[in-house]
Amino acid sequence: AVVSTQSTGGSSAGAGSGEFHVYRAIRKRTMQREEYMTVQKAKSSVEEQFVARVADNKEKEDAKTAKKRLKRQKMKANKKKPKTETVEKIEPSESESDECEEEEVVQLDSVKSDEDAEIVPKVEEQVEAIKVEEEAAEAASNS
């Protein structure tokens, strides 16, 4: 069985004068390919870092936005809910002086609308979710 190979230098001990140019061309292509792969690896690394940084910034902005939304919802819920009420209390007394009319501040915790009763638990759940996300992000950044 005869095995044929291509681009052999011949049976003599040294390569011919034309073989050097072939070797140089092959080496040049190999070096260019290696350089291209190195550049592509560096570009992909930079791109991956950029994508990770963008994702991290988006998570932080989303957490910030959720926290501010929660604060707005709390403020809105607190605006709807009356906190105190001034009631005039008239006591029968002997003299009709300033002591007759006293103002008393009455706390109205029992007076809540149905909307407030629904909003407050939702807001509290969102606060807990944000705290958990912040702790997770902090743990991830420390790692």
Sequence and secondary structure as in RCSB ss.txt:
>XXXX:A:sequence
AVVSTQSTGGSSAGAGSGEFHVYRAIRKRTMQREEYMTVQKAKSSVEEQFVARVADNKEKEDAKTAKKRLKRQKM
KANKKKPKTETVEKIEPSESESDECEEEEVVQLDSVKSDEDAEIVPKVEEQVEAIKVEEEAAEAASNS
>XXXX:A:secstr
     SS   SSSS  TTHHHHHHHHHHHHHHHHHHHHHHHHHHHHHHHHHHHHHHHHHHHHHHHHHHHHHHHHH
HHHHHS  EEEEEEE   SS STTSEEEEEEE SS   HHHHHHHHHHHHHHHHHHHHHHHHHHHHH 
